[in-house]
């Protein structure tokens, strides 16, 4: 595995563990209700602005990565959708880059 793929795997782990550290604390304190979770995202202007920025960024990432996957032959592109919804861009972005580097490596290696 190339150095960049190792880095992306490490970032997938970090990008899953750190957000879920905070998510699990919130769930333990407030329960797993979606309404309470969404309501807390917009508790003030700073939080609302950050969350809105992430939603827009996630949507742009989905559109870009879909087109890029078709162009570069990335298999299993769809995995970024549940990764984004279950964790966020901190998992989905390194996951896609890991898939992309693998596809490009396979395409450039002699068979």
Phi and psi restraints in degrees (range 20) as a CNS / XPLOR table:
assign (resid 1 and name C) (resid 2 and name N)
       (resid 2 and name CA) (resid 2 and name C) 1.0 -67.2 20.0 2
assign (resid 2 and name N) (resid 2 and name CA)
       (resid 2 and name C) (resid 3 and name N) 1.0 161.1 20.0 2
assign (resid 2 and name C) (resid 3 and name N)
       (resid 3 and name CA) (resid 3 and name C) 1.0 -59.1 20.0 2
assign (resid 3 and name N) (resid 3 and name CA)
       (resid 3 and name C) (resid 4 and name N) 1.0 -37.8 20.0 2
assign (resid 3 and name C) (resid 4 and name N)
       (resid 4 and name CA) (resid 4 and name C) 1.0 -67.9 20.0 2
assign (resid 4 and name N) (resid 4 and name CA)
       (resid 4 and name C) (resid 5 and name N) 1.0 -36.2 20.0 2
assign (resid 4 and name C) (resid 5 and name N)
       (resid 5 and name CA) (resid 5 and name C) 1.0 -67.7 20.0 2
assign (resid 5 and name N) (resid 5 and name CA)
       (resid 5 and name C) (resid 6 and name N) 1.0 -37.0 20.0 2
assign (resid 5 and name C) (resid 6 and name N)
       (resid 6 and name CA) (resid 6 and name C) 1.0 -63.0 20.0 2
assign (resid 6 and name N) (resid 6 and name CA)
       (resid 6 and name C) (resid 7 and name N) 1.0 -43.8 20.0 2
assign (resid 6 and name C) (resid 7 and name N)
       (resid 7 and name CA) (resid 7 and name C) 1.0 -59.1 20.0 2
assign (resid 7 and name N) (resid 7 and name CA)
       (resid 7 and name C) (resid 8 and name N) 1.0 -45.2 20.0 2
assign (resid 7 and name C) (resid 8 and name N)
       (resid 8 and name CA) (resid 8 and name C) 1.0 -64.2 20.0 2
assign (resid 8 and name N) (resid 8 and name CA)
       (resid 8 and name C) (resid 9 and name N) 1.0 -37.6 20.0 2
assign (resid 8 and name C) (resid 9 and name N)
       (resid 9 and name CA) (resid 9 and name C) 1.0 -63.4 20.0 2
assign (resid 9 and name N) (resid 9 and name CA)
       (resid 9 and name C) (resid 10 and name N) 1.0 -44.5 20.0 2
assign (resid 9 and name C) (resid 10 and name N)
       (resid 10 and name CA) (resid 10 and name C) 1.0 -60.7 20.0 2
assign (resid 10 and name N) (resid 10 and name CA)
       (resid 10 and name C) (resid 11 and name N) 1.0 -41.4 20.0 2
assign (resid 10 and name C) (resid 11 and name N)
       (resid 11 and name CA) (resid 11 and name C) 1.0 -69.4 20.0 2
assign (resid 11 and name N) (resid 11 and name CA)
       (resid 11 and name C) (resid 12 and name N) 1.0 -30.4 20.0 2
assign (resid 11 and name C) (resid 12 and name N)
       (resid 12 and name CA) (resid 12 and name C) 1.0 -63.7 20.0 2
assign (resid 12 and name N) (resid 12 and name CA)
       (resid 12 and name C) (resid 13 and name N) 1.0 -41.6 20.0 2
assign (resid 12 and name C) (resid 13 and name N)
       (resid 13 and name CA) (resid 13 and name C) 1.0 -65.6 20.0 2
assign (resid 13 and name N) (resid 13 and name CA)
       (resid 13 and name C) (resid 14 and name N) 1.0 -51.9 20.0 2
assign (resid 13 and name C) (resid 14 and name N)
       (resid 14 and name CA) (resid 14 and name C) 1.0 -60.7 20.0 2
assign (resid 14 and name N) (resid 14 and name CA)
       (resid 14 and name C) (resid 15 and name N) 1.0 -42.5 20.0 2
assign (resid 14 and name C) (resid 15 and name N)
       (resid 15 and name CA) (resid 15 and name C) 1.0 -69.9 20.0 2
assign (resid 15 and name N) (resid 15 and name CA)
       (resid 15 and name C) (resid 16 and name N) 1.0 -13.0 20.0 2
assign (resid 15 and name C) (resid 16 and name N)
       (resid 16 and name CA) (resid 16 and name C) 1.0 -97.0 20.0 2
assign (resid 16 and name N) (resid 16 and name CA)
       (resid 16 and name C) (resid 17 and name N) 1.0 -46.8 20.0 2
assign (resid 16 and name C) (resid 17 and name N)
       (resid 17 and name CA) (resid 17 and name C) 1.0 -65.9 20.0 2
assign (resid 17 and name N) (resid 17 and name CA)
       (resid 17 and name C) (resid 18 and name N) 1.0 -47.8 20.0 2
assign (resid 17 and name C) (resid 18 and name N)
       (resid 18 and name CA) (resid 18 and name C) 1.0 -64.3 20.0 2
assign (resid 18 and name N) (resid 18 and name CA)
       (resid 18 and name C) (resid 19 and name N) 1.0 -49.1 20.0 2
assign (resid 18 and name C) (resid 19 and name N)
       (resid 19 and name CA) (resid 19 and name C) 1.0 -60.9 20.0 2
assign (resid 19 and name N) (resid 19 and name CA)
       (resid 19 and name C) (resid 20 and name N) 1.0 -40.6 20.0 2
assign (resid 19 and name C) (resid 20 and name N)
       (resid 20 and name CA) (resid 20 and name C) 1.0 -70.9 20.0 2
assign (resid 20 and name N) (resid 20 and name CA)
       (resid 20 and name C) (resid 21 and name N) 1.0 -21.4 20.0 2
assign (resid 20 and name C) (resid 21 and name N)
       (resid 21 and name CA) (resid 21 and name C) 1.0 -60.2 20.0 2
assign (resid 21 and name N) (resid 21 and name CA)
       (resid 21 and name C) (resid 22 and name N) 1.0 -45.9 20.0 2
assign (resid 21 and name C) (resid 22 and name N)
       (resid 22 and name CA) (resid 22 and name C) 1.0 -74.8 20.0 2
assign (resid 22 and name N) (resid 22 and name CA)
       (resid 22 and name C) (resid 23 and name N) 1.0 -41.8 20.0 2
assign (resid 22 and name C) (resid 23 and name N)
       (resid 23 and name CA) (resid 23 and name C) 1.0 -59.5 20.0 2
assign (resid 23 and name N) (resid 23 and name CA)
       (resid 23 and name C) (resid 24 and name N) 1.0 -44.0 20.0 2
assign (resid 23 and name C) (resid 24 and name N)
       (resid 24 and name CA) (resid 24 and name C) 1.0 -66.7 20.0 2
assign (resid 24 and name N) (resid 24 and name CA)
       (resid 24 and name C) (resid 25 and name N) 1.0 -36.3 20.0 2
assign (resid 24 and name C) (resid 25 and name N)
       (resid 25 and name CA) (resid 25 and name C) 1.0 -63.7 20.0 2
assign (resid 25 and name N) (resid 25 and name CA)
       (resid 25 and name C) (resid 26 and name N) 1.0 -41.5 20.0 2
assign (resid 25 and name C) (resid 26 and name N)
       (resid 26 and name CA) (resid 26 and name C) 1.0 -63.5 20.0 2
assign (resid 26 and name N) (resid 26 and name CA)
       (resid 26 and name C) (resid 27 and name N) 1.0 -46.0 20.0 2
assign (resid 26 and name C) (resid 27 and name N)
       (resid 27 and name CA) (resid 27 and name C) 1.0 -64.4 20.0 2
assign (resid 27 and name N) (resid 27 and name CA)
       (resid 27 and name C) (resid 28 and name N) 1.0 -40.4 20.0 2
assign (resid 27 and name C) (resid 28 and name N)
       (resid 28 and name CA) (resid 28 and name C) 1.0 -62.5 20.0 2
assign (resid 28 and name N) (resid 28 and name CA)
       (resid 28 and name C) (resid 29 and name N) 1.0 -36.6 20.0 2
assign (resid 28 and name C) (resid 29 and name N)
       (resid 29 and name CA) (resid 29 and name C) 1.0 -83.6 20.0 2
assign (resid 29 and name N) (resid 29 and name CA)
       (resid 29 and name C) (resid 30 and name N) 1.0 -35.8 20.0 2
assign (resid 29 and name C) (resid 30 and name N)
       (resid 30 and name CA) (resid 30 and name C) 1.0 -117.9 20.0 2
assign (resid 30 and name N) (resid 30 and name CA)
       (resid 30 and name C) (resid 31 and name N) 1.0 -5.4 20.0 2
assign (resid 30 and name C) (resid 31 and name N)
       (resid 31 and name CA) (resid 31 and name C) 1.0 88.4 20.0 2
assign (resid 31 and name N) (resid 31 and name CA)
       (resid 31 and name C) (resid 32 and name N) 1.0 173.2 20.0 2
assign (resid 31 and name C) (resid 32 and name N)
       (resid 32 and name CA) (resid 32 and name C) 1.0 -97.2 20.0 2
assign (resid 32 and name N) (resid 32 and name CA)
       (resid 32 and name C) (resid 33 and name N) 1.0 15.6 20.0 2
assign (resid 32 and name C) (resid 33 and name N)
       (resid 33 and name CA) (resid 33 and name C) 1.0 -66.4 20.0 2
assign (resid 33 and name N) (resid 33 and name CA)
       (resid 33 and name C) (resid 34 and name N) 1.0 133.3 20.0 2
assign (resid 33 and name C) (resid 34 and name N)
       (resid 34 and name CA) (resid 34 and name C) 1.0 -65.5 20.0 2
assign (resid 34 and name N) (resid 34 and name CA)
       (resid 34 and name C) (resid 35 and name N) 1.0 -40.8 20.0 2
assign (resid 34 and name C) (resid 35 and name N)
       (resid 35 and name CA) (resid 35 and name C) 1.0 -60.5 20.0 2
assign (resid 35 and name N) (resid 35 and name CA)
       (resid 35 and name C) (resid 36 and name N) 1.0 -44.0 20.0 2
assign (resid 35 and name C) (resid 36 and name N)
       (resid 36 and name CA) (resid 36 and name C) 1.0 -65.8 20.0 2
assign (resid 36 and name N) (resid 36 and name CA)
       (resid 36 and name C) (resid 37 and name N) 1.0 -37.8 20.0 2
assign (resid 36 and name C) (resid 37 and name N)
       (resid 37 and name CA) (resid 37 and name C) 1.0 -65.7 20.0 2
assign (resid 37 and name N) (resid 37 and name CA)
       (resid 37 and name C) (resid 38 and name N) 1.0 -49.2 20.0 2
assign (resid 37 and name C) (resid 38 and name N)
       (resid 38 and name CA) (resid 38 and name C) 1.0 -64.5 20.0 2
assign (resid 38 and name N) (resid 38 and name CA)
       (resid 38 and name C) (resid 39 and name N) 1.0 -41.6 20.0 2
assign (resid 38 and name C) (resid 39 and name N)
       (resid 39 and name CA) (resid 39 and name C) 1.0 -60.3 20.0 2
assign (resid 39 and name N) (resid 39 and name CA)
       (resid 39 and name C) (resid 40 and name N) 1.0 -36.6 20.0 2
assign (resid 39 and name C) (resid 40 and name N)
       (resid 40 and name CA) (resid 40 and name C) 1.0 -71.6 20.0 2
assign (resid 40 and name N) (resid 40 and name CA)
       (resid 40 and name C) (resid 41 and name N) 1.0 -22.3 20.0 2
assign (resid 40 and name C) (resid 41 and name N)
       (resid 41 and name CA) (resid 41 and name C) 1.0 -65.4 20.0 2
assign (resid 41 and name N) (resid 41 and name CA)
       (resid 41 and name C) (resid 42 and name N) 1.0 -27.6 20.0 2
assign (resid 41 and name C) (resid 42 and name N)
       (resid 42 and name CA) (resid 42 and name C) 1.0 -114.5 20.0 2
assign (resid 42 and name N) (resid 42 and name CA)
       (resid 42 and name C) (resid 43 and name N) 1.0 33.7 20.0 2
assign (resid 42 and name C) (resid 43 and name N)
       (resid 43 and name CA) (resid 43 and name C) 1.0 -67.0 20.0 2
assign (resid 43 and name N) (resid 43 and name CA)
       (resid 43 and name C) (resid 44 and name N) 1.0 -25.8 20.0 2
assign (resid 43 and name C) (resid 44 and name N)
       (resid 44 and name CA) (resid 44 and name C) 1.0 -152.4 20.0 2
assign (resid 44 and name N) (resid 44 and name CA)
       (resid 44 and name C) (resid 45 and name N) 1.0 174.8 20.0 2
assign (resid 44 and name C) (resid 45 and name N)
       (resid 45 and name CA) (resid 45 and name C) 1.0 -63.0 20.0 2
assign (resid 45 and name N) (resid 45 and name CA)
       (resid 45 and name C) (resid 46 and name N) 1.0 -37.5 20.0 2
assign (resid 45 and name C) (resid 46 and name N)
       (resid 46 and name CA) (resid 46 and name C) 1.0 -65.5 20.0 2
assign (resid 46 and name N) (resid 46 and name CA)
       (resid 46 and name C) (resid 47 and name N) 1.0 -47.1 20.0 2
assign (resid 46 and name C) (resid 47 and name N)
       (resid 47 and name CA) (resid 47 and name C) 1.0 -64.9 20.0 2
assign (resid 47 and name N) (resid 47 and name CA)
       (resid 47 and name C) (resid 48 and name N) 1.0 -44.5 20.0 2
assign (resid 47 and name C) (resid 48 and name N)
       (resid 48 and name CA) (resid 48 and name C) 1.0 -61.8 20.0 2
assign (resid 48 and name N) (resid 48 and name CA)
       (resid 48 and name C) (resid 49 and name N) 1.0 -41.4 20.0 2
assign (resid 48 and name C) (resid 49 and name N)
       (resid 49 and name CA) (resid 49 and name C) 1.0 -65.1 20.0 2
assign (resid 49 and name N) (resid 49 and name CA)
       (resid 49 and name C) (resid 50 and name N) 1.0 -43.0 20.0 2
assign (resid 49 and name C) (resid 50 and name N)
       (resid 50 and name CA) (resid 50 and name C) 1.0 -64.4 20.0 2
assign (resid 50 and name N) (resid 50 and name CA)
       (resid 50 and name C) (resid 51 and name N) 1.0 -43.9 20.0 2
assign (resid 50 and name C) (resid 51 and name N)
       (resid 51 and name CA) (resid 51 and name C) 1.0 -66.0 20.0 2
assign (resid 51 and name N) (resid 51 and name CA)
       (resid 51 and name C) (resid 52 and name N) 1.0 -42.3 20.0 2
assign (resid 51 and name C) (resid 52 and name N)
       (resid 52 and name CA) (resid 52 and name C) 1.0 -62.3 20.0 2
assign (resid 52 and name N) (resid 52 and name CA)
       (resid 52 and name C) (resid 53 and name N) 1.0 -42.2 20.0 2
assign (resid 52 and name C) (resid 53 and name N)
       (resid 53 and name CA) (resid 53 and name C) 1.0 -58.7 20.0 2
assign (resid 53 and name N) (resid 53 and name CA)
       (resid 53 and name C) (resid 54 and name N) 1.0 -43.8 20.0 2
assign (resid 53 and name C) (resid 54 and name N)
       (resid 54 and name CA) (resid 54 and name C) 1.0 -66.3 20.0 2
assign (resid 54 and name N) (resid 54 and name CA)
       (resid 54 and name C) (resid 55 and name N) 1.0 -39.3 20.0 2
assign (resid 54 and name C) (resid 55 and name N)
       (resid 55 and name CA) (resid 55 and name C) 1.0 -62.0 20.0 2
assign (resid 55 and name N) (resid 55 and name CA)
       (resid 55 and name C) (resid 56 and name N) 1.0 -45.6 20.0 2
assign (resid 55 and name C) (resid 56 and name N)
       (resid 56 and name CA) (resid 56 and name C) 1.0 -64.0 20.0 2
assign (resid 56 and name N) (resid 56 and name CA)
       (resid 56 and name C) (resid 57 and name N) 1.0 -44.3 20.0 2
assign (resid 56 and name C) (resid 57 and name N)
       (resid 57 and name CA) (resid 57 and name C) 1.0 -61.8 20.0 2
assign (resid 57 and name N) (resid 57 and name CA)
       (resid 57 and name C) (resid 58 and name N) 1.0 -40.6 20.0 2
assign (resid 57 and name C) (resid 58 and name N)
       (resid 58 and name CA) (resid 58 and name C) 1.0 -63.8 20.0 2
assign (resid 58 and name N) (resid 58 and name CA)
       (resid 58 and name C) (resid 59 and name N) 1.0 -42.8 20.0 2
assign (resid 58 and name C) (resid 59 and name N)
       (resid 59 and name CA) (resid 59 and name C) 1.0 -63.2 20.0 2
assign (resid 59 and name N) (resid 59 and name CA)
       (resid 59 and name C) (resid 60 and name N) 1.0 -45.9 20.0 2
assign (resid 59 and name C) (resid 60 and name N)
       (resid 60 and name CA) (resid 60 and name C) 1.0 -61.6 20.0 2
assign (resid 60 and name N) (resid 60 and name CA)
       (resid 60 and name C) (resid 61 and name N) 1.0 -41.2 20.0 2
assign (resid 60 and name C) (resid 61 and name N)
       (resid 61 and name CA) (resid 61 and name C) 1.0 -61.6 20.0 2
assign (resid 61 and name N) (resid 61 and name CA)
       (resid 61 and name C) (resid 62 and name N) 1.0 -43.4 20.0 2
assign (resid 61 and name C) (resid 62 and name N)
       (resid 62 and name CA) (resid 62 and name C) 1.0 -59.3 20.0 2
assign (resid 62 and name N) (resid 62 and name CA)
       (resid 62 and name C) (resid 63 and name N) 1.0 -47.0 20.0 2
assign (resid 62 and name C) (resid 63 and name N)
       (resid 63 and name CA) (resid 63 and name C) 1.0 -63.9 20.0 2
assign (resid 63 and name N) (resid 63 and name CA)
       (resid 63 and name C) (resid 64 and name N) 1.0 -48.1 20.0 2
assign (resid 63 and name C) (resid 64 and name N)
       (resid 64 and name CA) (resid 64 and name C) 1.0 -63.0 20.0 2
assign (resid 64 and name N) (resid 64 and name CA)
       (resid 64 and name C) (resid 65 and name N) 1.0 -48.8 20.0 2
assign (resid 64 and name C) (resid 65 and name N)
       (resid 65 and name CA) (resid 65 and name C) 1.0 -65.7 20.0 2
assign (resid 65 and name N) (resid 65 and name CA)
       (resid 65 and name C) (resid 66 and name N) 1.0 -32.8 20.0 2
assign (resid 65 and name C) (resid 66 and name N)
       (resid 66 and name CA) (resid 66 and name C) 1.0 -61.5 20.0 2
assign (resid 66 and name N) (resid 66 and name CA)
       (resid 66 and name C) (resid 67 and name N) 1.0 -50.1 20.0 2
assign (resid 66 and name C) (resid 67 and name N)
       (resid 67 and name CA) (resid 67 and name C) 1.0 -64.4 20.0 2
assign (resid 67 and name N) (resid 67 and name CA)
       (resid 67 and name C) (resid 68 and name N) 1.0 -41.4 20.0 2
assign (resid 67 and name C) (resid 68 and name N)
       (resid 68 and name CA) (resid 68 and name C) 1.0 -64.8 20.0 2
assign (resid 68 and name N) (resid 68 and name CA)
       (resid 68 and name C) (resid 69 and name N) 1.0 -39.6 20.0 2
assign (resid 68 and name C) (resid 69 and name N)
       (resid 69 and name CA) (resid 69 and name C) 1.0 -63.0 20.0 2
assign (resid 69 and name N) (resid 69 and name CA)
       (resid 69 and name C) (resid 70 and name N) 1.0 -40.8 20.0 2
assign (resid 69 and name C) (resid 70 and name N)
       (resid 70 and name CA) (resid 70 and name C) 1.0 -65.0 20.0 2
assign (resid 70 and name N) (resid 70 and name CA)
       (resid 70 and name C) (resid 71 and name N) 1.0 -40.1 20.0 2
assign (resid 70 and name C) (resid 71 and name N)
       (resid 71 and name CA) (resid 71 and name C) 1.0 -72.0 20.0 2
assign (resid 71 and name N) (resid 71 and name CA)
       (resid 71 and name C) (resid 72 and name N) 1.0 -38.0 20.0 2
assign (resid 71 and name C) (resid 72 and name N)
       (resid 72 and name CA) (resid 72 and name C) 1.0 -101.8 20.0 2
assign (resid 72 and name N) (resid 72 and name CA)
       (resid 72 and name C) (resid 73 and name N) 1.0 -1.8 20.0 2
assign (resid 72 and name C) (resid 73 and name N)
       (resid 73 and name CA) (resid 73 and name C) 1.0 76.7 20.0 2
assign (resid 73 and name N) (resid 73 and name CA)
       (resid 73 and name C) (resid 74 and name N) 1.0 31.8 20.0 2
assign (resid 73 and name C) (resid 74 and name N)
       (resid 74 and name CA) (resid 74 and name C) 1.0 -76.3 20.0 2
assign (resid 74 and name N) (resid 74 and name CA)
       (resid 74 and name C) (resid 75 and name N) 1.0 117.9 20.0 2
assign (resid 74 and name C) (resid 75 and name N)
       (resid 75 and name CA) (resid 75 and name C) 1.0 -80.9 20.0 2
assign (resid 75 and name N) (resid 75 and name CA)
       (resid 75 and name C) (resid 76 and name N) 1.0 155.3 20.0 2
assign (resid 75 and name C) (resid 76 and name N)
       (resid 76 and name CA) (resid 76 and name C) 1.0 61.7 20.0 2
assign (resid 76 and name N) (resid 76 and name CA)
       (resid 76 and name C) (resid 77 and name N) 1.0 31.9 20.0 2
assign (resid 76 and name C) (resid 77 and name N)
       (resid 77 and name CA) (resid 77 and name C) 1.0 -53.4 20.0 2
assign (resid 77 and name N) (resid 77 and name CA)
       (resid 77 and name C) (resid 78 and name N) 1.0 -36.6 20.0 2
assign (resid 77 and name C) (resid 78 and name N)
       (resid 78 and name CA) (resid 78 and name C) 1.0 -57.4 20.0 2
assign (resid 78 and name N) (resid 78 and name CA)
       (resid 78 and name C) (resid 79 and name N) 1.0 -19.2 20.0 2
assign (resid 78 and name C) (resid 79 and name N)
       (resid 79 and name CA) (resid 79 and name C) 1.0 -60.8 20.0 2
assign (resid 79 and name N) (resid 79 and name CA)
       (resid 79 and name C) (resid 80 and name N) 1.0 -23.4 20.0 2
assign (resid 79 and name C) (resid 80 and name N)
       (resid 80 and name CA) (resid 80 and name C) 1.0 -68.4 20.0 2
assign (resid 80 and name N) (resid 80 and name CA)
       (resid 80 and name C) (resid 81 and name N) 1.0 -24.7 20.0 2
assign (resid 80 and name C) (resid 81 and name N)
       (resid 81 and name CA) (resid 81 and name C) 1.0 -66.4 20.0 2
assign (resid 81 and name N) (resid 81 and name CA)
       (resid 81 and name C) (resid 82 and name N) 1.0 -56.9 20.0 2
assign (resid 81 and name C) (resid 82 and name N)
       (resid 82 and name CA) (resid 82 and name C) 1.0 -66.3 20.0 2
assign (resid 82 and name N) (resid 82 and name CA)
       (resid 82 and name C) (resid 83 and name N) 1.0 -29.9 20.0 2
assign (resid 82 and name C) (resid 83 and name N)
       (resid 83 and name CA) (resid 83 and name C) 1.0 -63.3 20.0 2
assign (resid 83 and name N) (resid 83 and name CA)
       (resid 83 and name C) (resid 84 and name N) 1.0 -41.3 20.0 2
assign (resid 83 and name C) (resid 84 and name N)
       (resid 84 and name CA) (resid 84 and name C) 1.0 -66.5 20.0 2
assign (resid 84 and name N) (resid 84 and name CA)
       (resid 84 and name C) (resid 85 and name N) 1.0 -43.7 20.0 2
assign (resid 84 and name C) (resid 85 and name N)
       (resid 85 and name CA) (resid 85 and name C) 1.0 -72.0 20.0 2
assign (resid 85 and name N) (resid 85 and name CA)
       (resid 85 and name C) (resid 86 and name N) 1.0 -33.8 20.0 2
assign (resid 85 and name C) (resid 86 and name N)
       (resid 86 and name CA) (resid 86 and name C) 1.0 -83.0 20.0 2
assign (resid 86 and name N) (resid 86 and name CA)
       (resid 86 and name C) (resid 87 and name N) 1.0 -30.7 20.0 2
assign (resid 86 and name C) (resid 87 and name N)
       (resid 87 and name CA) (resid 87 and name C) 1.0 -129.1 20.0 2
assign (resid 87 and name N) (resid 87 and name CA)
       (resid 87 and name C) (resid 88 and name N) 1.0 -62.8 20.0 2
assign (resid 87 and name C) (resid 88 and name N)
       (resid 88 and name CA) (resid 88 and name C) 1.0 145.2 20.0 2
assign (resid 88 and name N) (resid 88 and name CA)
       (resid 88 and name C) (resid 89 and name N) 1.0 -171.4 20.0 2
assign (resid 88 and name C) (resid 89 and name N)
       (resid 89 and name CA) (resid 89 and name C) 1.0 -61.9 20.0 2
assign (resid 89 and name N) (resid 89 and name CA)
       (resid 89 and name C) (resid 90 and name N) 1.0 -25.0 20.0 2
assign (resid 89 and name C) (resid 90 and name N)
       (resid 90 and name CA) (resid 90 and name C) 1.0 -64.6 20.0 2
assign (resid 90 and name N) (resid 90 and name CA)
       (resid 90 and name C) (resid 91 and name N) 1.0 -21.3 20.0 2
assign (resid 90 and name C) (resid 91 and name N)
       (resid 91 and name CA) (resid 91 and name C) 1.0 -100.4 20.0 2
assign (resid 91 and name N) (resid 91 and name CA)
       (resid 91 and name C) (resid 92 and name N) 1.0 -46.0 20.0 2
assign (resid 91 and name C) (resid 92 and name N)
       (resid 92 and name CA) (resid 92 and name C) 1.0 -63.4 20.0 2
assign (resid 92 and name N) (resid 92 and name CA)
       (resid 92 and name C) (resid 93 and name N) 1.0 -40.9 20.0 2
assign (resid 92 and name C) (resid 93 and name N)
       (resid 93 and name CA) (resid 93 and name C) 1.0 -66.5 20.0 2
assign (resid 93 and name N) (resid 93 and name CA)
       (resid 93 and name C) (resid 94 and name N) 1.0 -52.6 20.0 2
assign (resid 93 and name C) (resid 94 and name N)
       (resid 94 and name CA) (resid 94 and name C) 1.0 -65.2 20.0 2
assign (resid 94 and name N) (resid 94 and name CA)
       (resid 94 and name C) (resid 95 and name N) 1.0 -30.0 20.0 2
assign (resid 94 and name C) (resid 95 and name N)
       (resid 95 and name CA) (resid 95 and name C) 1.0 -61.7 20.0 2
assign (resid 95 and name N) (resid 95 and name CA)
       (resid 95 and name C) (resid 96 and name N) 1.0 -48.4 20.0 2
assign (resid 95 and name C) (resid 96 and name N)
       (resid 96 and name CA) (resid 96 and name C) 1.0 -63.2 20.0 2
assign (resid 96 and name N) (resid 96 and name CA)
       (resid 96 and name C) (resid 97 and name N) 1.0 -43.2 20.0 2
assign (resid 96 and name C) (resid 97 and name N)
       (resid 97 and name CA) (resid 97 and name C) 1.0 -63.2 20.0 2
assign (resid 97 and name N) (resid 97 and name CA)
       (resid 97 and name C) (resid 98 and name N) 1.0 -36.6 20.0 2
assign (resid 97 and name C) (resid 98 and name N)
       (resid 98 and name CA) (resid 98 and name C) 1.0 -62.5 20.0 2
assign (resid 98 and name N) (resid 98 and name CA)
       (resid 98 and name C) (resid 99 and name N) 1.0 -46.4 20.0 2
assign (resid 98 and name C) (resid 99 and name N)
       (resid 99 and name CA) (resid 99 and name C) 1.0 -62.5 20.0 2
assign (resid 99 and name N) (resid 99 and name CA)
       (resid 99 and name C) (resid 100 and name N) 1.0 -41.0 20.0 2
assign (resid 99 and name C) (resid 100 and name N)
       (resid 100 and name CA) (resid 100 and name C) 1.0 -66.5 20.0 2
assign (resid 100 and name N) (resid 100 and name CA)
       (resid 100 and name C) (resid 101 and name N) 1.0 -46.8 20.0 2
assign (resid 100 and name C) (resid 101 and name N)
       (resid 101 and name CA) (resid 101 and name C) 1.0 -61.6 20.0 2
assign (resid 101 and name N) (resid 101 and name CA)
       (resid 101 and name C) (resid 102 and name N) 1.0 -40.6 20.0 2
assign (resid 101 and name C) (resid 102 and name N)
       (resid 102 and name CA) (resid 102 and name C) 1.0 -61.0 20.0 2
assign (resid 102 and name N) (resid 102 and name CA)
       (resid 102 and name C) (resid 103 and name N) 1.0 -43.3 20.0 2
assign (resid 102 and name C) (resid 103 and name N)
       (resid 103 and name CA) (resid 103 and name C) 1.0 -64.8 20.0 2
assign (resid 103 and name N) (resid 103 and name CA)
       (resid 103 and name C) (resid 104 and name N) 1.0 -42.7 20.0 2
assign (resid 103 and name C) (resid 104 and name N)
       (resid 104 and name CA) (resid 104 and name C) 1.0 -67.3 20.0 2
assign (resid 104 and name N) (resid 104 and name CA)
       (resid 104 and name C) (resid 105 and name N) 1.0 -38.5 20.0 2
assign (resid 104 and name C) (resid 105 and name N)
       (resid 105 and name CA) (resid 105 and name C) 1.0 -62.6 20.0 2
assign (resid 105 and name N) (resid 105 and name CA)
       (resid 105 and name C) (resid 106 and name N) 1.0 -44.6 20.0 2
assign (resid 105 and name C) (resid 106 and name N)
       (resid 106 and name CA) (resid 106 and name C) 1.0 -64.3 20.0 2
assign (resid 106 and name N) (resid 106 and name CA)
       (resid 106 and name C) (resid 107 and name N) 1.0 -38.3 20.0 2
assign (resid 106 and name C) (resid 107 and name N)
       (resid 107 and name CA) (resid 107 and name C) 1.0 -68.5 20.0 2
assign (resid 107 and name N) (resid 107 and name CA)
       (resid 107 and name C) (resid 108 and name N) 1.0 -30.4 20.0 2
assign (resid 107 and name C) (resid 108 and name N)
       (resid 108 and name CA) (resid 108 and name C) 1.0 -94.2 20.0 2
assign (resid 108 and name N) (resid 108 and name CA)
       (resid 108 and name C) (resid 109 and name N) 1.0 -9.6 20.0 2
assign (resid 108 and name C) (resid 109 and name N)
       (resid 109 and name CA) (resid 109 and name C) 1.0 -85.1 20.0 2
assign (resid 109 and name N) (resid 109 and name CA)
       (resid 109 and name C) (resid 110 and name N) 1.0 140.8 20.0 2
assign (resid 109 and name C) (resid 110 and name N)
       (resid 110 and name CA) (resid 110 and name C) 1.0 -69.0 20.0 2
assign (resid 110 and name N) (resid 110 and name CA)
       (resid 110 and name C) (resid 111 and name N) 1.0 142.4 20.0 2
